[in-house]
Amino acid sequence: HYAVDMDGNGKRDIWNSIPDALATSANLLKKNGWQAGKTWGYEVTLPAGKLPGGSKTLAQWQALGVVRASGKPFKTLTDKATLKVPDGRGGPAFLMIRNFSVIKAYNNADKYALAVGLLADEIAGGNGLVQDWQ
């Protein structure tokens, strides 16, 4: 069970209490393995040519020529990541790490989890996407 009584009224009410709803969402993420201090993923640029699929460490993706679109280094090269290119090669590409899958425990749609991750980045002071959607 994920519901939390955050407003202290003795009831876990996600429908009428904003504190309960937010705490419940945070509890769901925590119980599904949210890694505090880590991101959900990175916007990346891709090298020319076909890339292999599957999960690889960020160091392995980097060795294949995949780099952050911002030009900044990856934070933890040992993190496992999966490549997602939602709009094909004409749009932005992302390496998704563990917290992306945790967001999907709340709503299993890739587009939902991507929107949540991008919104979280904006709230944290991010500069938005580097690459445009086509």
C-alpha positions as CSV (number, residue, x, y, z in Angstrom):
1,H,0.0,0.0,0.0
2,Y,1.3,3.4,-0.9
3,A,-1.3,5.8,0.6
4,V,0.0,8.2,3.2
5,D,-1.8,10.5,5.7
6,M,0.4,13.6,5.3
7,D,-2.0,16.3,6.6
8,G,-2.4,14.5,10.0
9,N,-6.2,14.2,10.0
10,G,-6.0,10.4,10.5
11,K,-7.2,9.6,6.9
12,R,-5.3,8.7,3.8
13,D,-7.2,10.8,1.3
14,I,-5.5,11.1,-2.1
15,W,-8.7,12.6,-3.7
16,N,-9.3,15.6,-1.4
17,S,-6.0,16.2,0.3
18,I,-3.1,17.6,-1.7
19,P,-0.5,16.8,1.0
20,D,-1.8,13.2,1.1
21,A,-1.8,12.9,-2.7
22,L,1.8,14.3,-3.0
23,A,3.2,12.2,-0.2
24,T,1.5,9.1,-1.6
25,S,3.1,9.7,-5.0
26,A,6.5,10.1,-3.4
27,N,5.9,6.9,-1.3
28,L,5.1,5.0,-4.5
29,L,8.3,6.2,-6.1
30,K,10.4,5.3,-3.1
31,K,8.9,1.9,-2.6
32,N,9.5,1.1,-6.3
33,G,13.2,1.9,-6.1
34,W,13.7,5.6,-6.7
35,Q,17.3,6.4,-6.4
36,A,17.7,9.7,-4.6
37,G,20.2,12.1,-6.1
38,K,20.0,10.5,-9.5
39,T,18.3,11.7,-12.6
40,W,15.7,9.9,-14.7
41,G,17.7,10.1,-17.8
42,Y,19.7,12.3,-20.2
43,E,19.0,14.0,-23.5
44,V,21.8,12.8,-25.8
45,T,23.1,13.3,-29.3
46,L,23.7,10.2,-31.5
47,P,26.6,9.4,-33.8
48,A,25.9,8.5,-37.4
49,G,25.0,4.9,-38.1
50,K,23.1,2.3,-36.4
51,L,23.4,1.8,-32.6
52,P,22.8,-1.5,-30.8
53,G,19.8,-1.8,-28.5
54,G,19.6,-3.0,-25.0
55,S,20.8,-1.8,-21.7
56,K,24.4,-0.6,-21.3
57,T,26.4,1.4,-18.9
58,L,26.7,5.1,-19.6
59,A,30.5,4.4,-20.2
60,Q,29.6,1.9,-22.9
61,W,27.1,4.3,-24.6
62,Q,29.8,7.0,-24.4
63,A,32.3,4.7,-26.1
64,L,29.8,4.2,-28.9
65,G,29.8,8.0,-29.5
66,V,26.6,8.8,-27.6
67,V,27.1,12.1,-25.6
68,R,24.9,14.4,-23.6
69,A,23.2,17.0,-25.7
70,S,24.2,19.7,-23.2
71,G,27.9,18.9,-23.6
72,K,28.2,18.1,-19.9
73,P,29.6,14.8,-18.8
74,F,27.5,11.9,-17.6
75,K,27.4,11.9,-13.8
76,T,27.9,8.2,-13.0
77,L,29.4,6.2,-15.9
78,T,28.5,2.9,-14.2
79,D,24.7,3.6,-14.3
80,K,22.8,1.3,-16.8
81,A,20.8,3.1,-19.4
82,T,18.5,2.3,-22.3
83,L,18.3,4.4,-25.5
84,K,14.9,5.9,-26.4
85,V,14.4,7.9,-29.6
86,P,10.7,8.7,-29.4
87,D,10.5,10.8,-32.7
88,G,13.1,8.9,-34.7
89,R,16.5,10.4,-35.6
90,G,14.9,13.7,-36.5
91,G,14.1,14.5,-32.9
92,P,15.7,14.3,-29.5
93,A,17.2,11.1,-28.1
94,F,17.4,10.0,-24.5
95,L,19.4,7.6,-22.4
96,M,17.0,6.4,-19.6
97,I,18.4,5.2,-16.3
98,R,16.7,3.4,-13.4
99,N,14.5,6.3,-12.2
100,F,12.7,6.4,-15.6
101,S,11.5,2.9,-14.9
102,V,10.4,3.9,-11.4
103,I,8.3,6.8,-12.9
104,K,6.7,4.2,-15.2
105,A,5.6,2.2,-12.1
106,Y,3.2,5.1,-11.5
107,N,2.1,5.3,-15.2
108,N,3.5,2.8,-17.6
109,A,3.5,5.1,-20.7
110,D,7.0,6.2,-22.0
111,K,5.5,9.5,-23.1
112,Y,4.1,10.1,-19.6
113,A,7.4,9.2,-17.8
114,L,9.4,11.4,-20.3
115,A,7.0,14.4,-19.7
116,V,7.4,13.9,-15.9
117,G,11.2,13.8,-16.2
118,L,11.4,16.8,-18.5
119,L,9.0,18.8,-16.2
120,A,11.1,17.9,-13.2
121,D,14.2,19.1,-15.0
122,E,12.5,22.4,-15.8
123,I,11.4,22.9,-12.2
124,A,14.9,22.2,-11.0
125,G,16.2,25.1,-13.2
126,G,17.0,23.1,-16.4
127,N,17.2,24.9,-19.8
128,G,14.9,22.6,-21.7
129,L,15.6,20.4,-24.6
130,V,18.7,21.1,-26.8
131,Q,17.2,19.3,-29.8
132,D,13.9,20.2,-31.3
133,W,11.0,17.8,-31.9
134,Q,10.3,17.5,-35.6
